[in-house]
Amino acid sequence: MSLANVSVNVCPDLQGSLLTEFEKRYKKPGNSRARTGELIVHWQNRIDPDRCPSDQAVLNLLKGKRNTSELWLVDGLCRLLLGCSYAEWGNQFAQKQYDNTLVKIHTSNPNSDFLEVEGPIAHPSIPNQNFVGRDKAIASLNTHINQGAKIIVIQATGGVGKTTLAHEYLNSQGFDLVLDLPMAKEKDNIQLVDSVIEGWLKQDFDEEPGREFWEMLRRLKRQLQTRKIGVLIDNLEPALDGQGRFIEPHHRYVELLRVLADPTVQSVTLITSRFRLCESDVNVAHYLLPGLDEQAWQQFFMNRHINIDIPTLNAMNKAYGGNAKAMGILCGAILEDFDGDMVAYWRENSGDLLVKTDLKNLVTSQFHRLQELGSEAYQLLCRLGCYRYQDVPTVPTEGLLCLLWDVPEGQRRRVIESLRNRSLVECDKAEYWLHPMIRAEAIARLRASEDWEEANRKVAEFWTDSVKTVETVENLLKAFEAYYHYVEINDFEQAGYVIVRRRDTSWKNGEPLGVAFYRLGLLQPMIYSINSIISELKNNHILTMLYNILGDLYWLTGAMNAAIEFHDLSFKAAERTLLSINLSPSIYFEVKRWKTWSLINTGLCKISLWELEEAVNIFQNIESLCNNHQDSENGLYKNEKDYLYCLAFLNSCLGFKELALSYAKKAELVVYKIDNSSWSQGYSLLFMGLTYKNLGELDKSFEMFRQAISFAEKIHYTQVKAKALSGLAELYREQSDFTTARFHHSESIALLDKIGAKCDLAEAHYQFALTHQKMGDAEKSQIPFQEAIRLFTEMEAPKQVEKVRKAIGKIDEI
């Protein structure tokens, strides 16, 4: 869980201490919000320049209006006002309470044994009966860490227990958070390191990752420097070549390891691998994990109520080198096939010792055994090989049941139980996964069978049906698993449909999964995924939507020319679709709307490039299309009113105030009535706010921006919130309230920098510079002016650069 999502109870003692210190330091004439503004400036300078609380959040905590608050906010205020972390304050408070308790007990009973206790009494935890014989291994890991190691590679052959040891260690050492990266079992499916870091920042730290790789690394490093984080990179060997170096497509993982190995981070990283990591640029420690000894095997078998025969047990342990996974499989086979008789099992299976007794051969023998029995369990085990166990590392029971399509419903759970009893499938709290070596055997057999395509389709349908709404990154990744299964069987049209399929959301309309990716801040995985399949697609209907989403993604990253190109491709794909014979009315209407959206999005790109006259022409064409086309009689363009507020804004910028006001009034009549997308709802309020600002109607402008912020916070739309904050800053500048203006400018820039919205960030810097300019501080205006020029230049937006240079020129004229 991300610490940004962890809430803590704020006890009255802490709340009182924070409020007292706040009043002492910031008690000045004026309202509370103005005083919190100064506190937040200090926060930016001393605590975290990239994550700042709102003034309302601070006031709610200080005034005791909320009993709980987010941990990062409480901790930051403790550091700023009390000079200690939240944890340190808690320890001090607990010690005081503890001392008071001792005094009370001693007063009432001087002979109490409680006085002998030197610290809090720990409640014994329930031991994991699968984890035995690893005390020396844990001690060895602690020795490496005490000697300064930040990364430890746990190396051993398959099944010795590398992953189990790593999980047990990281979950028992008091880490605030554990990041888990299961490496893909096949080289072609290894996740790009950019996507890994982006996912960690967004999902685990609740921080916008930014759009540049080096910026993502910087933000990750900052998180690791301020928190005690455990990291597990599991099953690294598929990413390594024969020399123990990262294979070429994934050599940037070295940069991630450099951050994880940095002496300043508080993290500990455990890597499991069958091979040695030999990247000379990264400082790692290696720990060779031995097999379990006879005593550990004896404890494991006793836990499962198997009668122990010491000579037999020692013989099995020696034959399999103490392999932990072999121990579990042997135990399952003895219980299932020999009624718990260890001696009988070994008498029958130890004769052919010329066969190499390693885990791979043991796994193969178990597959053969299930196959000979002709059991449904064999089919299920092979079919389970098609799951990826990466972004979504485990599969719920329903995901196994869907693979038993040819087994009577009443018998399906018995089949699952059979695999569990043989230790051929891992399970924890009704979530399942396969050991890497078992998965490798399973997928090899599945690929060679007639079930390969059917199994992938069943699994794709399971993931699709299991996610009804996409509100979180976790939901998003589960829904997207279907894409990979369709790609596996070369059904690229269905893979594309996964991206464009709409799902319900908490607001009016659903949205395509690809749109949810960029709404939730995960741009790079979606750009990569669309580009991976788009050349394989022939269906113009799906291409229309994919090109449009790809154009939006490039627009968000500031690649305006690429965005315009893809929106043009979307438009042309829509035209080809409309030429199709026997097109259903629903698809006809949908494609017509996507065609219109491609024009709208092109117009928005022109606005971002500040090519205003060209943008006006595009939106006027859209207006003509929506109002005069025969399709309007059928209600096709009933909801297509985006052109109204865009033309209102454009005309207000070009000085045509009456025309701008006319469009604004028309837009106001429909903006709250139509059932639009999240983008339209947010951006309609932004454009209306900017229009009324340009027209001098500040009260209306304030109202629009405040509604935009409320909507953005409701659906987690960071970009809309940031742009609305910049709009509020412009309004406060108009009123010469420079303190509030600068505060909102800083808020907006921080948010836009986090998500890497290059165009909006450039505009936010430009507006901040104009505020400094109006304050008469020409020197301070130069830094944001130059930053705006740099960003607009990277976007290849010469008219935006010209706009900024003209504003700078006004200083020279004064």
Salt bridges, closest charged atoms under 4 A:
GLU21 OE1 - LYS24 NZ 3.57
GLU21 OE2 - ARG25 NE 3.10
GLU23 OE1 - ARG35 NH1 3.26
GLU23 OE2 - LYS63 NZ 3.88
GLU38 OE1 - LYS28 NZ 2.40
ASP50 OD2 - ARG218 NH2 3.69
ASP50 OD2 - ARG222 NH1 2.93
ASP55 OD1 - ARG33 NH1 3.14
ASP75 OD2 - ARG79 NE 2.69
ASP180 OD2 - HIS167 NE2 3.92
GLU186 OE2 - ARG447 NH2 2.88
ASP194 OD2 - ARG252 NH1 3.46
GLU207 OE2 - ARG222 NH2 2.51
GLU208 OE2 - LYS202 NZ 2.47
GLU215 OE2 - ARG218 NH2 2.61
GLU215 OE2 - ARG219 NE 2.57
GLU237 OE2 - ARG274 NE 3.15
GLU255 OE2 - ARG258 NH1 2.87
ASP262 OD2 - LYS221 NZ 3.16
GLU279 OE1 - ARG245 NH1 3.49
GLU279 OE2 - HIS251 NE2 3.64
ASP281 OD2 - ARG258 NH2 2.98
ASP337 OD2 - ARG369 NE 3.21
ASP337 OD1 - ARG422 NH2 2.80
ASP358 OD2 - LYS356 NZ 3.71
ASP391 OD2 - ARG388 NH2 2.98
ASP406 OD2 - ARG383 NH2 2.90
GLU426 OE2 - LYS325 NZ 2.38
GLU441 OE2 - ARG445 NE 2.73
ASP451 OD2 - ARG383 NH2 3.07
GLU453 OE2 - ARG457 NH2 3.12
GLU454 OE2 - LYS458 NZ 3.81
GLU474 OE2 - LYS478 NZ 3.88
GLU481 OE2 - ARG388 NH2 2.92
GLU488 OE1 - ARG447 NH1 3.71
ASP491 OD2 - ARG457 NH1 2.90
GLU511 OE2 - ARG519 NH2 2.67
ASP552 OD1 - HIS567 NE2 3.50
ASP568 OD2 - LYS572 NZ 3.14
GLU575 OE2 - LYS595 NZ 3.79
GLU590 OE1 - HIS541 NE2 2.72
GLU611 OE1 - LYS606 NZ 3.13
GLU614 OE1 - LYS606 NZ 3.00
ASP631 OD2 - LYS592 NZ 3.19
ASP631 OD2 - HIS629 ND1 3.13
GLU640 OE2 - ARG593 NH2 2.73
GLU668 OE2 - LYS700 NZ 3.39
GLU697 OE1 - LYS700 NZ 3.88
GLU713 OE2 - LYS721 NZ 3.12
GLU730 OE1 - LYS693 NZ 2.65
GLU747 OE1 - HIS744 ND1 2.95
ASP753 OD2 - ARG219 NH2 3.27
ASP760 OD1 - LYS723 NZ 2.98
GLU763 OE1 - LYS803 NZ 2.82
GLU787 OE2 - ARG790 NH2 2.52
GLU794 OE1 - LYS758 NZ 3.06
GLU794 OE2 - ARG790 NH1 2.71
GLU802 OE2 - LYS806 NZ 3.49
